[in-house]
Amino acid sequence: MSDNQRRILNLLAENKISVEEAERLLALTGQPTGSGVGVSDTVPTGKSKPKYIRVLVTPDTGVPENKAERVNVRVPLNIIRAGIKLRSLMPTEAANKVNEALRSKGIDLDVRNIKDEDIEQLISALSELEVDVQDGAQKVRVYVE
Amino acid sequence: MWPPLIMRLRIKNTNHNFGLWLPLFLVWPILLVLGIILGIILLPFLLIAAVIFWHLWWVRPLLFGMPVLFQLVCALRGLKVEIEQNSERFLVHFW
């Protein structure tokens, strides 16, 4: 317990401040008022594991129906997990060629060293992905659910 | 993890209007039985061929790719692609 918090509690014990004022002061000093050790206000809790990547293309308002294009794609993220397992079957020569091509583009990555944990981290990070593009004719939305 | 049970396919354009509901839950058991029968019959030959041709680059993926292929097929559950443009429509959905 910090000195500030002890001082606030002493003031409360001496009836120099009310309970509400003490609670407000304690909150300002950073004392968590609720339970939940290790829970941060900035970390979203209870967020479910992402399952699909969605791509939605819808026509903007005012676009005539005969020119409207609609796309609705839902891809399960399990396909990424299963596809990564294919890397273990990739012949060495093919993997070397892929690595060379990536290096020529400035990406220093060895496709044979990608681990399942890396993919899980990538998928967890994708849960925050949201792309919204509007160009007057179409609205494009890419997100993870 | 199990494979998709139903596949829906719909293709509509000026020349065709085609819709299909495919009960994959009937197809998988048939494929499984056929695979088991073929596996039992061909297993000795496959093992001998694998030993002889092990140095070739395609043998290992062929032998060890089946479980990965199964996982990929199971991962198709939930895949939905729907495209509409003018009077043309395309839909494929696995669930």
gemmi code that builds the backbone of each chain (N, CA, C; Angstrom):
import gemmi

chains = {
    "A": [
        ("MET", (0.854, -1.198, 0.000), (0.000, 0.000, 0.000), (0.888, 1.246, 0.000)),
        ("SER", (0.586, 2.197, -0.860), (1.440, 3.375, -0.954), (1.079, 4.383, 0.132)),
        ("ASP", (1.963, 5.398, 0.248), (1.748, 6.433, 1.294), (0.464, 7.209, 1.036)),
        ("ASN", (0.222, 7.515, -0.243), (-0.988, 8.280, -0.586), (-2.233, 7.529, -0.167)),
        ("GLN", (-2.234, 6.218, -0.443), (-3.415, 5.415, -0.109), (-3.605, 5.340, 1.398)),
        ("ARG", (-2.486, 5.213, 2.129), (-2.576, 5.152, 3.595), (-3.110, 6.477, 4.142)),
        ("ARG", (-2.661, 7.577, 3.542), (-3.114, 8.903, 3.981), (-4.619, 9.060, 3.741)),
        ("ILE", (-5.085, 8.563, 2.608), (-6.512, 8.655, 2.273), (-7.336, 7.853, 3.272)),
        ("LEU", (-6.858, 6.660, 3.595), (-7.587, 5.822, 4.553), (-7.575, 6.440, 5.951)),
        ("ASN", (-6.486, 7.101, 6.304), (-6.437, 7.783, 7.610), (-7.451, 8.924, 7.673)),
        ("LEU", (-7.544, 9.663, 6.568), (-8.523, 10.769, 6.517), (-9.950, 10.224, 6.648)),
        ("LEU", (-10.173, 9.071, 6.008), (-11.495, 8.448, 6.093), (-11.775, 7.998, 7.520)),
        ("ALA", (-10.755, 7.431, 8.175), (-10.934, 6.960, 9.556), (-11.193, 8.131, 10.507)),
        ("GLU", (-10.613, 9.300, 10.178), (-10.819, 10.490, 11.029), (-12.080, 11.252, 10.634)),
        ("ASN", (-12.865, 10.685, 9.688), (-14.106, 11.302, 9.194), (-13.884, 12.664, 8.569)),
        ("LYS", (-12.713, 12.892, 8.028), (-12.449, 14.188, 7.380), (-12.905, 14.162, 5.921)),
        ("ILE", (-13.074, 12.934, 5.382), (-13.627, 12.807, 4.024), (-14.689, 11.715, 4.050)),
        ("SER", (-15.581, 11.781, 3.074), (-16.642, 10.774, 3.008), (-16.126, 9.529, 2.289)),
        ("VAL", (-16.965, 8.495, 2.327), (-16.579, 7.232, 1.664), (-16.429, 7.435, 0.156)),
        ("GLU", (-17.378, 8.223, -0.433), (-17.318, 8.430, -1.884), (-16.048, 9.182, -2.272)),
        ("GLU", (-15.713, 10.182, -1.460), (-14.502, 10.952, -1.765), (-13.263, 10.052, -1.647)),
        ("ALA", (-13.255, 9.175, -0.650), (-12.114, 8.264, -0.476), (-11.985, 7.327, -1.665)),
        ("GLU", (-13.138, 6.833, -2.102), (-13.114, 5.914, -3.256), (-12.566, 6.627, -4.494)),
        ("ARG", (-13.010, 7.878, -4.671), (-12.543, 8.624, -5.839), (-11.055, 8.888, -5.757)),
        ("LEU", (-10.597, 9.235, -4.578), (-9.164, 9.515, -4.407), (-8.337, 8.252, -4.596)),
        ("LEU", (-8.838, 7.129, -4.096), (-8.102, 5.874, -4.260), (-8.024, 5.489, -5.736)),
        ("ALA", (-9.101, 5.725, -6.481), (-9.088, 5.417, -7.913), (-8.058, 6.273, -8.635)),
        ("LEU", (-7.929, 7.523, -8.191), (-6.966, 8.415, -8.832), (-5.527, 8.009, -8.537)),
        ("THR", (-5.328, 7.378, -7.369), (-3.959, 6.944, -7.047), (-3.612, 5.638, -7.710)),
        ("GLY", (-4.583, 5.027, -8.401), (-4.286, 3.821, -9.169), (-4.666, 2.562, -8.476)),
        ("GLN", (-5.357, 2.664, -7.323), (-5.790, 1.474, -6.623), (-6.958, 0.865, -7.373)),
        ("PRO", (-6.882, -0.393, -7.796), (-8.032, -1.001, -8.458), (-9.172, -1.139, -7.475)),
        ("THR", (-10.373, -0.675, -7.921), (-11.509, -0.719, -7.006), (-12.226, -2.062, -7.065)),
        ("GLY", (-12.068, -2.800, -8.149), (-12.742, -4.092, -8.256), (-11.767, -5.221, -8.050)),
        ("SER", (-12.262, -6.415, -8.257), (-11.399, -7.585, -8.132), (-10.772, -7.864, -9.493)),
        ("GLY", (-10.023, -8.949, -9.576), (-9.432, -9.298, -10.863), (-7.973, -8.923, -10.902)),
        ("VAL", (-7.178, -9.742, -10.287), (-5.746, -9.431, -10.280), (-5.207, -9.678, -11.677)),
        ("GLY", (-4.397, -8.747, -12.166), (-3.762, -8.937, -13.469), (-4.649, -8.536, -14.624)),
        ("VAL", (-5.811, -7.979, -14.356), (-6.687, -7.571, -15.459), (-6.385, -6.115, -15.777)),
        ("SER", (-6.075, -5.807, -16.977), (-5.757, -4.437, -17.359), (-6.944, -3.848, -18.106)),
        ("ASP", (-7.108, -2.493, -17.932), (-8.211, -1.862, -18.634), (-7.982, -1.841, -20.129)),
        ("THR", (-6.724, -1.911, -20.539), (-6.455, -1.799, -21.962), (-6.530, -3.128, -22.684)),
        ("VAL", (-6.527, -4.236, -21.972), (-6.561, -5.544, -22.641), (-8.006, -6.006, -22.729)),
        ("PRO", (-8.474, -6.268, -23.897), (-9.862, -6.737, -24.007), (-9.993, -8.135, -23.429)),
        ("THR", (-10.940, -8.305, -22.537), (-11.104, -9.620, -21.920), (-12.336, -10.277, -22.499)),
        ("GLY", (-12.383, -11.574, -22.397), (-13.539, -12.308, -22.875), (-13.658, -12.292, -24.384)),
        ("LYS", (-12.606, -11.904, -25.095), (-12.694, -11.887, -26.542), (-12.520, -13.313, -27.030)),
        ("SER", (-13.472, -13.761, -27.864), (-13.406, -15.136, -28.305), (-12.330, -15.266, -29.372)),
        ("LYS", (-11.907, -16.540, -29.560), (-10.849, -16.808, -30.531), (-11.393, -16.526, -31.926)),
        ("PRO", (-10.627, -15.825, -32.752), (-11.142, -15.537, -34.101), (-11.276, -16.817, -34.911)),
        ("LYS", (-12.361, -16.900, -35.697), (-12.630, -18.120, -36.441), (-12.622, -17.909, -37.947)),
        ("TYR", (-13.038, -16.739, -38.401), (-13.165, -16.517, -39.843), (-12.581, -15.162, -40.214)),
        ("ILE", (-12.088, -15.097, -41.449), (-11.792, -13.810, -42.071), (-12.947, -13.516, -43.025)),
        ("ARG", (-13.503, -12.311, -42.922), (-14.630, -11.932, -43.767), (-14.185, -10.826, -44.710)),
        ("VAL", (-14.623, -10.950, -45.924), (-14.411, -9.885, -46.908), (-15.787, -9.559, -47.472)),
        ("LEU", (-16.171, -8.313, -47.293), (-17.491, -7.900, -47.775), (-17.314, -6.734, -48.743)),
        ("VAL", (-17.875, -6.880, -49.909), (-17.887, -5.776, -50.869), (-19.345, -5.496, -51.171)),
        ("THR", (-19.768, -4.293, -50.884), (-21.171, -3.930, -51.136), (-21.195, -2.639, -51.945)),
        ("PRO", (-22.199, -2.464, -52.770), (-22.263, -1.227, -53.557), (-22.623, -0.043, -52.669)),
        ("ASP", (-22.097, 1.077, -53.018), (-22.406, 2.298, -52.270), (-23.831, 2.737, -52.613)),
        ("THR", (-24.403, 3.553, -51.743), (-25.772, 4.031, -52.004), (-25.756, 4.901, -53.256)),
        ("GLY", (-26.730, 4.698, -54.082), (-26.797, 5.467, -55.311), (-26.320, 4.706, -56.522)),
        ("VAL", (-25.672, 3.591, -56.301), (-25.224, 2.787, -57.447), (-26.406, 1.978, -57.960)),
        ("PRO", (-26.696, 2.050, -59.259), (-27.855, 1.296, -59.767), (-27.631, -0.198, -59.609)),
        ("GLU", (-28.748, -0.914, -59.428), (-28.673, -2.352, -59.146), (-27.996, -3.135, -60.270)),
        ("ASN", (-28.184, -2.686, -61.528), (-27.620, -3.469, -62.626), (-26.105, -3.306, -62.704)),
        ("LYS", (-25.560, -2.341, -61.961), (-24.097, -2.166, -61.941), (-23.506, -2.551, -60.595)),
        ("ALA", (-24.353, -3.036, -59.709), (-23.880, -3.326, -58.349), (-23.125, -4.656, -58.337)),
        ("GLU", (-22.036, -4.666, -57.598), (-21.280, -5.908, -57.396), (-21.255, -6.201, -55.903)),
        ("ARG", (-21.525, -7.438, -55.582), (-21.503, -7.832, -54.171), (-20.603, -9.048, -54.013)),
        ("VAL", (-19.777, -8.988, -53.006), (-18.905, -10.126, -52.703), (-19.016, -10.392, -51.210)),
        ("ASN", (-19.180, -11.644, -50.880), (-19.269, -12.044, -49.472), (-18.415, -13.295, -49.323)),
        ("VAL", (-17.282, -13.135, -48.699), (-16.357, -14.267, -48.557), (-16.102, -14.489, -47.083)),
        ("ARG", (-16.177, -15.727, -46.680), (-15.882, -16.096, -45.287), (-14.917, -17.275, -45.342)),
        ("VAL", (-13.720, -17.034, -44.857), (-12.684, -18.072, -44.904), (-12.349, -18.503, -43.486)),
        ("PRO", (-12.459, -19.787, -43.179), (-12.113, -20.238, -41.831), (-10.608, -20.120, -41.589)),
        ("LEU", (-10.236, -19.659, -40.423), (-8.805, -19.518, -40.111), (-8.130, -20.871, -39.930)),
        ("ASN", (-8.926, -21.921, -39.749), (-8.339, -23.264, -39.662), (-7.622, -23.649, -40.942)),
        ("ILE", (-7.999, -23.019, -42.047), (-7.319, -23.321, -43.307), (-5.868, -22.861, -43.216)),
        ("ILE", (-5.637, -21.736, -42.543), (-4.257, -21.264, -42.382), (-3.481, -22.267, -41.530)),
        ("ARG", (-4.118, -22.719, -40.438), (-3.426, -23.671, -39.545), (-3.098, -24.960, -40.290)),
        ("ALA", (-4.054, -25.461, -41.051), (-3.815, -26.711, -41.773), (-2.815, -26.491, -42.906)),
        ("GLY", (-2.887, -25.350, -43.567), (-1.980, -25.080, -44.677), (-0.537, -24.965, -44.227)),
        ("ILE", (-0.335, -24.468, -42.995), (1.039, -24.316, -42.490), (1.695, -25.683, -42.332)),
        ("LYS", (0.874, -26.694, -42.053), (1.459, -28.035, -41.891), (2.030, -28.565, -43.205)),
        ("LEU", (1.591, -27.977, -44.313), (2.125, -28.417, -45.603), (3.602, -28.072, -45.749)),
        ("ARG", (4.055, -27.092, -44.968), (5.451, -26.678, -45.127), (6.403, -27.826, -44.796)),
        ("SER", (5.967, -28.736, -43.922), (6.855, -29.847, -43.558), (6.996, -30.842, -44.717)),
        ("LEU", (6.084, -30.780, -45.671), (6.151, -31.691, -46.814), (6.861, -31.057, -48.002)),
        ("MET", (7.192, -29.795, -47.859), (7.801, -29.099, -48.992), (9.201, -29.642, -49.213)),
        ("PRO", (9.550, -30.038, -50.453), (10.915, -30.503, -50.710), (11.929, -29.399, -50.431)),
        ("THR", (13.138, -29.787, -50.097), (14.170, -28.817, -49.723), (14.459, -27.832, -50.850)),
        ("GLU", (14.498, -28.374, -52.091), (14.803, -27.480, -53.215), (13.717, -26.430, -53.387)),
        ("ALA", (12.468, -26.844, -53.242), (11.368, -25.890, -53.386), (11.412, -24.847, -52.270)),
        ("ALA", (11.702, -25.302, -51.050), (11.775, -24.361, -49.927), (12.894, -23.348, -50.140)),
        ("ASN", (14.031, -23.828, -50.670), (15.149, -22.909, -50.925), (14.767, -21.866, -51.959)),
        ("LYS", (14.049, -22.294, -52.979), (13.633, -21.344, -54.026), (12.665, -20.308, -53.455)),
        ("VAL", (11.759, -20.784, -52.597), (10.807, -19.849, -51.980), (11.556, -18.843, -51.099)),
        ("ASN", (12.511, -19.352, -50.327), (13.287, -18.449, -49.442), (14.068, -17.428, -50.259)),
        ("GLU", (14.622, -17.887, -51.386), (15.390, -16.957, -52.248), (14.487, -15.873, -52.802)),
        ("ALA", (13.299, -16.293, -53.250), (12.358, -15.313, -53.811), (11.944, -14.299, -52.754)),
        ("LEU", (11.723, -14.779, -51.528), (11.343, -13.863, -50.443), (12.498, -12.910, -50.133)),
        ("ARG", (13.719, -13.433, -50.121), (14.876, -12.587, -49.796), (15.079, -11.524, -50.860)),
        ("SER", (14.798, -11.868, -52.115), (14.966, -10.877, -53.188), (13.968, -9.730, -53.046)),
        ("LYS", (12.867, -10.002, -52.333), (11.877, -8.947, -52.081), (12.124, -8.258, -50.757)),
        ("GLY", (13.197, -8.627, -50.116), (13.516, -7.961, -48.850), (12.920, -8.628, -47.632)),
        ("ILE", (12.389, -9.845, -47.784), (11.784, -10.532, -46.635), (12.734, -11.651, -46.221)),
        ("ASP", (13.338, -11.502, -45.053), (14.297, -12.491, -44.575), (13.551, -13.510, -43.726)),
        ("LEU", (13.012, -14.500, -44.392), (12.179, -15.479, -43.704), (12.483, -16.863, -44.242)),
        ("ASP", (12.598, -17.828, -43.345), (12.788, -19.218, -43.748), (11.462, -19.932, -43.547)),
        ("VAL", (10.857, -20.357, -44.644), (9.503, -20.927, -44.546), (9.512, -22.250, -43.770)),
        ("ARG", (10.676, -22.898, -43.692), (10.728, -24.161, -42.967), (10.769, -23.961, -41.457)),
        ("ASN", (11.056, -22.738, -41.020), (11.170, -22.480, -39.578), (9.917, -21.858, -38.984)),
        ("ILE", (8.867, -21.775, -39.754), (7.628, -21.206, -39.210), (7.006, -22.242, -38.284)),
        ("LYS", (6.747, -21.821, -37.047), (6.203, -22.760, -36.057), (4.699, -22.536, -35.891)),
        ("ASP", (4.042, -23.539, -35.303), (2.609, -23.405, -35.059), (2.315, -22.244, -34.103)),
        ("GLU", (3.225, -22.031, -33.123), (2.991, -20.932, -32.162), (3.023, -19.576, -32.870)),
        ("ASP", (3.898, -19.455, -33.881), (3.962, -18.190, -34.626), (2.639, -17.923, -35.328)),
        ("ILE", (2.058, -18.981, -35.887), (0.786, -18.816, -36.600), (-0.319, -18.461, -35.612)),
        ("GLU", (-0.300, -19.067, -34.428), (-1.332, -18.739, -33.433), (-1.212, -17.281, -33.008)),
        ("GLN", (0.018, -16.811, -32.885), (0.208, -15.389, -32.531), (-0.302, -14.495, -33.652)),
        ("LEU", (-0.025, -14.912, -34.879), (-0.483, -14.121, -36.028), (-2.002, -14.077, -36.061)),
        ("ILE", (-2.635, -15.234, -35.816), (-4.099, -15.288, -35.850), (-4.688, -14.448, -34.716)),
        ("SER", (-4.061, -14.499, -33.536), (-4.549, -13.664, -32.426), (-4.419, -12.189, -32.768)),
        ("ALA", (-3.317, -11.830, -33.427), (-3.142, -10.425, -33.804), (-4.164, -10.027, -34.868)),
        ("LEU", (-4.550, -10.984, -35.705), (-5.525, -10.680, -36.758), (-6.891, -10.316, -36.195)),
        ("SER", (-7.142, -10.701, -34.938), (-8.451, -10.410, -34.362), (-8.697, -8.910, -34.278)),
        ("GLU", (-7.624, -8.112, -34.297), (-7.771, -6.655, -34.241), (-7.851, -6.046, -35.638)),
        ("LEU", (-7.763, -6.888, -36.671), (-7.715, -6.357, -38.031), (-9.085, -5.888, -38.466)),
        ("GLU", (-9.132, -4.694, -39.002), (-10.363, -4.209, -39.613), (-9.979, -3.207, -40.693)),
        ("VAL", (-10.447, -3.452, -41.899), (-10.137, -2.565, -43.018), (-11.453, -2.113, -43.613)),
        ("ASP", (-11.604, -0.810, -43.740), (-12.807, -0.236, -44.351), (-12.368, 0.695, -45.468)),
        ("VAL", (-12.813, 0.424, -46.689), (-12.443, 1.274, -47.819), (-13.717, 1.646, -48.555)),
        ("GLN", (-13.809, 2.923, -48.894), (-14.996, 3.384, -49.616), (-14.513, 4.285, -50.738)),
        ("ASP", (-14.900, 3.981, -51.964), (-14.400, 4.805, -53.073), (-15.537, 5.443, -53.857)),
        ("GLY", (-16.709, 5.496, -53.266), (-17.825, 6.132, -53.966), (-18.681, 5.143, -54.726)),
        ("ALA", (-18.059, 4.078, -55.217), (-18.829, 3.072, -55.949), (-19.062, 1.830, -55.104)),
        ("GLN", (-18.092, 1.551, -54.237), (-18.185, 0.327, -53.441), (-17.681, 0.581, -52.041)),
        ("LYS", (-18.157, -0.271, -51.152), (-17.600, -0.293, -49.799), (-16.939, -1.645, -49.623)),
        ("VAL", (-15.712, -1.616, -49.190), (-14.985, -2.870, -48.971), (-14.671, -2.965, -47.494)),
        ("ARG", (-14.994, -4.081, -46.923), (-14.742, -4.266, -45.496), (-14.075, -5.618, -45.297)),
        ("VAL", (-12.957, -5.583, -44.613), (-12.239, -6.817, -44.287), (-12.084, -6.857, -42.773)),
        ("TYR", (-12.515, -7.962, -42.169), (-12.401, -8.048, -40.710), (-12.373, -9.509, -40.309)),
        ("VAL", (-12.161, -9.714, -39.031), (-12.055, -11.076, -38.501), (-13.152, -11.260, -37.460)),
        ("GLU", (-13.811, -12.372, -37.488), (-14.837, -12.642, -36.480), (-14.675, -14.037, -35.914)),
    ],
    "B": [
        ("MET", (-12.459, -32.657, -34.850), (-12.434, -32.025, -36.167), (-13.000, -33.002, -37.182)),
        ("TRP", (-14.044, -32.564, -37.888), (-14.605, -33.474, -38.885), (-14.826, -32.721, -40.188)),
        ("PRO", (-14.915, -33.443, -41.289), (-15.031, -32.765, -42.584), (-16.415, -32.149, -42.767)),
        ("PRO", (-16.555, -31.258, -43.744), (-17.871, -30.639, -43.972), (-18.903, -31.682, -44.355)),
        ("LEU", (-20.136, -31.449, -43.920), (-21.201, -32.428, -44.136), (-22.020, -32.134, -45.387)),
        ("ILE", (-22.138, -30.857, -45.719), (-22.964, -30.490, -46.880), (-22.226, -29.425, -47.672)),
        ("MET", (-22.338, -29.521, -48.983), (-21.777, -28.478, -49.833), (-22.908, -27.919, -50.685)),
        ("ARG", (-22.967, -26.596, -50.751), (-23.977, -25.981, -51.597), (-23.262, -25.223, -52.708)),
        ("LEU", (-23.704, -25.446, -53.923), (-23.106, -24.787, -55.075), (-24.224, -24.165, -55.892)),
        ("ARG", (-24.039, -22.906, -56.279), (-25.061, -22.254, -57.097), (-24.356, -21.381, -58.117)),
        ("ILE", (-24.712, -21.608, -59.379), (-24.121, -20.814, -60.457), (-25.270, -20.304, -61.308)),
        ("LYS", (-25.313, -18.991, -61.463), (-26.390, -18.416, -62.274), (-25.791, -17.362, -63.191)),
        ("ASN", (-26.013, -17.535, -64.475), (-25.651, -16.480, -65.428), (-26.670, -16.480, -66.548)),
        ("THR", (-26.360, -15.782, -67.624), (-27.358, -15.652, -68.694), (-27.626, -16.999, -69.363)),
        ("ASN", (-26.619, -17.889, -69.334), (-26.793, -19.173, -70.025), (-27.191, -20.310, -69.094)),
        ("HIS", (-26.815, -20.217, -67.833), (-27.050, -21.345, -66.923), (-27.687, -20.876, -65.634)),
        ("ASN", (-28.467, -21.762, -65.068), (-28.986, -21.531, -63.732), (-28.907, -22.879, -63.026)),
        ("PHE", (-27.899, -23.043, -62.180), (-27.555, -24.376, -61.686), (-27.381, -24.327, -60.176)),
        ("GLY", (-28.098, -25.203, -59.499), (-27.968, -25.251, -58.045), (-27.766, -26.690, -57.601)),
        ("LEU", (-26.933, -26.860, -56.579), (-26.624, -28.232, -56.156), (-26.437, -28.263, -54.653)),
        ("TRP", (-27.104, -29.192, -54.023), (-26.865, -29.490, -52.604), (-26.218, -30.862, -52.559)),
        ("LEU", (-24.977, -30.915, -52.147), (-24.260, -32.184, -52.154), (-24.132, -32.700, -50.721)),
        ("PRO", (-24.724, -33.843, -50.421), (-24.618, -34.373, -49.052), (-23.279, -35.068, -48.852)),
        ("LEU", (-22.290, -34.294, -48.429), (-20.955, -34.869, -48.264), (-20.920, -35.937, -47.177)),
        ("PHE", (-21.907, -35.894, -46.235), (-21.912, -36.898, -45.170), (-22.213, -38.292, -45.714)),
        ("LEU", (-22.702, -38.366, -46.949), (-22.860, -39.671, -47.594), (-21.620, -40.051, -48.394)),
        ("VAL", (-20.886, -39.030, -48.829), (-19.721, -39.294, -49.678), (-18.541, -39.777, -48.847)),
        ("TRP", (-18.337, -39.154, -47.651), (-17.153, -39.512, -46.866), (-17.104, -40.987, -46.468)),
        ("PRO", (-18.204, -41.577, -45.997), (-18.115, -43.005, -45.650), (-17.770, -43.877, -46.844)),
        ("ILE", (-18.315, -43.530, -48.020), (-18.011, -44.331, -49.206), (-16.523, -44.213, -49.528)),
        ("LEU", (-15.993, -42.979, -49.474), (-14.563, -42.785, -49.742), (-13.713, -43.503, -48.702)),
        ("LEU", (-14.191, -43.504, -47.466), (-13.425, -44.154, -46.403), (-13.340, -45.655, -46.646)),
        ("VAL", (-14.472, -46.254, -47.004), (-14.477, -47.710, -47.247), (-13.589, -48.039, -48.442)),
        ("LEU", (-13.720, -47.239, -49.509), (-12.883, -47.475, -50.688), (-11.405, -47.318, -50.340)),
        ("GLY", (-11.104, -46.323, -49.535), (-9.717, -46.101, -49.155), (-9.158, -47.248, -48.336)),
        ("ILE", (-9.977, -47.773, -47.426), (-9.506, -48.887, -46.607), (-9.259, -50.119, -47.471)),
        ("ILE", (-10.188, -50.395, -48.377), (-10.038, -51.580, -49.238), (-8.798, -51.443, -50.122)),
        ("LEU", (-8.666, -50.257, -50.748), (-7.494, -50.055, -51.615), (-6.206, -50.084, -50.798)),
        ("GLY", (-6.268, -49.543, -49.600), (-5.081, -49.529, -48.760), (-4.627, -50.935, -48.395)),
        ("ILE", (-5.583, -51.771, -48.060), (-5.230, -53.148, -47.686), (-4.643, -53.883, -48.885)),
        ("ILE", (-5.243, -53.660, -50.062), (-4.766, -54.384, -51.246), (-3.406, -53.869, -51.690)),
        ("LEU", (-3.252, -52.537, -51.680), (-2.044, -51.944, -52.266), (-0.927, -51.713, -51.255)),
        ("LEU", (-1.186, -51.934, -49.969), (-0.187, -51.582, -48.953), (1.178, -52.236, -49.177)),
        ("PRO", (1.244, -53.544, -49.457), (2.580, -54.137, -49.661), (3.328, -53.488, -50.820)),
        ("PHE", (2.612, -53.236, -51.909), (3.257, -52.625, -53.081), (3.695, -51.189, -52.781)),
        ("LEU", (2.851, -50.491, -52.014), (3.202, -49.109, -51.671), (4.462, -49.068, -50.809)),
        ("LEU", (4.555, -49.976, -49.861), (5.727, -49.992, -48.978), (6.990, -50.304, -49.764)),
        ("ILE", (6.896, -51.266, -50.673), (8.079, -51.610, -51.474), (8.466, -50.428, -52.364)),
        ("ALA", (7.471, -49.813, -52.994), (7.768, -48.670, -53.869), (8.355, -47.513, -53.067)),
        ("ALA", (7.854, -47.311, -51.850), (8.383, -46.222, -51.027), (9.844, -46.458, -50.691)),
        ("VAL", (10.198, -47.695, -50.381), (11.589, -47.989, -50.042), (12.492, -47.786, -51.263)),
        ("ILE", (11.997, -48.233, -52.427), (12.826, -48.145, -53.637), (12.972, -46.699, -54.088)),
        ("PHE", (11.901, -45.937, -54.049), (11.907, -44.580, -54.604), (12.000, -43.506, -53.529)),
        ("TRP", (12.478, -43.820, -52.343), (12.509, -42.873, -51.230), (13.328, -41.619, -51.572)),
        ("HIS", (14.337, -41.781, -52.411), (15.199, -40.637, -52.708), (14.510, -39.610, -53.595)),
        ("LEU", (13.410, -39.994, -54.239), (12.710, -39.042, -55.103), (11.930, -38.041, -54.253)),
        ("TRP", (11.854, -36.813, -54.751), (11.312, -35.715, -53.929), (9.820, -35.843, -53.677)),
        ("TRP", (9.082, -36.559, -54.497), (7.625, -36.577, -54.367), (7.108, -37.729, -53.498)),
        ("VAL", (7.993, -38.626, -53.078), (7.533, -39.800, -52.333), (7.086, -39.394, -50.924)),
        ("ARG", (7.933, -38.579, -50.267), (7.615, -38.212, -48.883), (6.315, -37.413, -48.788)),
        ("PRO", (6.131, -36.390, -49.645), (4.842, -35.675, -49.576), (3.662, -36.585, -49.871)),
        ("LEU", (3.852, -37.536, -50.776), (2.743, -38.430, -51.125), (2.365, -39.311, -49.938)),
        ("LEU", (3.383, -39.799, -49.214), (3.111, -40.702, -48.096), (2.556, -39.962, -46.883)),
        ("PHE", (3.176, -38.839, -46.552), (2.815, -38.145, -45.322), (1.807, -37.024, -45.537)),
        ("GLY", (1.384, -36.845, -46.787), (0.460, -35.750, -47.079), (-0.984, -36.069, -46.781)),
        ("MET", (-1.313, -37.340, -46.598), (-2.727, -37.700, -46.405), (-3.323, -37.088, -45.139)),
        ("PRO", (-2.646, -37.189, -43.984), (-3.236, -36.550, -42.795), (-3.379, -35.040, -42.959)),
        ("VAL", (-2.397, -34.427, -43.625), (-2.466, -32.971, -43.822), (-3.628, -32.627, -44.756)),
        ("LEU", (-3.798, -33.466, -45.780), (-4.915, -33.244, -46.718), (-6.248, -33.366, -45.997)),
        ("PHE", (-6.335, -34.345, -45.091), (-7.561, -34.508, -44.315), (-7.828, -33.277, -43.452)),
        ("GLN", (-6.773, -32.744, -42.851), (-6.952, -31.532, -42.029), (-7.411, -30.359, -42.875)),
        ("LEU", (-6.869, -30.276, -44.090), (-7.286, -29.187, -44.980), (-8.757, -29.320, -45.354)),
        ("VAL", (-9.174, -30.551, -45.628), (-10.581, -30.766, -45.987), (-11.476, -30.423, -44.803)),
        ("CYS", (-11.070, -30.825, -43.604), (-11.867, -30.497, -42.405), (-11.919, -28.986, -42.194)),
        ("ALA", (-10.837, -28.289, -42.550), (-10.802, -26.841, -42.344), (-11.741, -26.116, -43.306)),
        ("LEU", (-12.243, -26.821, -44.326), (-13.150, -26.168, -45.273), (-14.521, -25.866, -44.660)),
        ("ARG", (-14.821, -26.488, -43.517), (-16.123, -26.240, -42.896), (-16.274, -24.773, -42.568)),
        ("GLY", (-17.323, -24.174, -43.058), (-17.547, -22.757, -42.822), (-17.124, -21.871, -43.986)),
        ("LEU", (-16.435, -22.442, -44.959), (-16.001, -21.625, -46.095), (-17.210, -21.220, -46.926)),
        ("LYS", (-17.289, -19.919, -47.230), (-18.411, -19.416, -48.025), (-17.882, -18.353, -48.972)),
        ("VAL", (-18.178, -18.550, -50.245), (-17.802, -17.557, -51.251), (-19.047, -17.244, -52.044)),
        ("GLU", (-19.427, -15.972, -52.021), (-20.656, -15.563, -52.702), (-20.341, -14.308, -53.500)),
        ("ILE", (-20.570, -14.380, -54.801), (-20.250, -13.250, -55.680), (-21.456, -12.963, -56.541)),
        ("GLU", (-21.847, -11.689, -56.575), (-22.967, -11.271, -57.415), (-22.511, -10.118, -58.293)),
        ("GLN", (-22.776, -10.227, -59.554), (-22.450, -9.125, -60.458), (-23.480, -9.103, -61.567)),
        ("ASN", (-24.129, -7.979, -61.713), (-25.242, -7.847, -62.656), (-26.235, -8.976, -62.393)),
        ("SER", (-26.490, -9.794, -63.368), (-27.451, -10.882, -63.165), (-26.731, -12.209, -62.929)),
        ("GLU", (-25.439, -12.171, -62.699), (-24.674, -13.406, -62.503), (-24.394, -13.602, -61.020)),
        ("ARG", (-24.536, -14.852, -60.617), (-24.306, -15.174, -59.209), (-23.503, -16.450, -59.113)),
        ("PHE", (-22.627, -16.470, -58.117), (-21.856, -17.682, -57.832), (-21.814, -17.865, -56.328)),
        ("LEU", (-22.121, -19.081, -55.900), (-22.111, -19.355, -54.462), (-21.543, -20.743, -54.229)),
        ("VAL", (-20.606, -20.833, -53.322), (-20.174, -22.142, -52.821), (-20.062, -22.026, -51.308)),
        ("HIS", (-20.632, -22.987, -50.643), (-20.713, -22.923, -49.186), (-20.542, -24.330, -48.628)),
        ("PHE", (-19.632, -24.477, -47.678), (-19.436, -25.766, -47.001), (-19.875, -25.628, -45.536)),
        ("TRP", (-20.695, -26.545, -45.056), (-20.962, -26.573, -43.608), (-21.340, -27.972, -43.152)),
    ],
}
model = gemmi.Model(1)
for chain_id, residues in chains.items():
    chain = gemmi.Chain(chain_id)
    for i, (resn, *xyz) in enumerate(residues, 1):
        res = gemmi.Residue()
        res.name, res.seqid = resn, gemmi.SeqId(i, " ")
        for name, pos in zip(("N", "CA", "C"), xyz):
            atom = gemmi.Atom()
            atom.name, atom.element = name, gemmi.Element(name[0])
            atom.pos, atom.b_iso = gemmi.Position(*pos), 0.0
            res.add_atom(atom)
        chain.add_residue(res)
    model.add_chain(chain)
structure = gemmi.Structure()
structure.add_model(model)
structure.setup_entities()
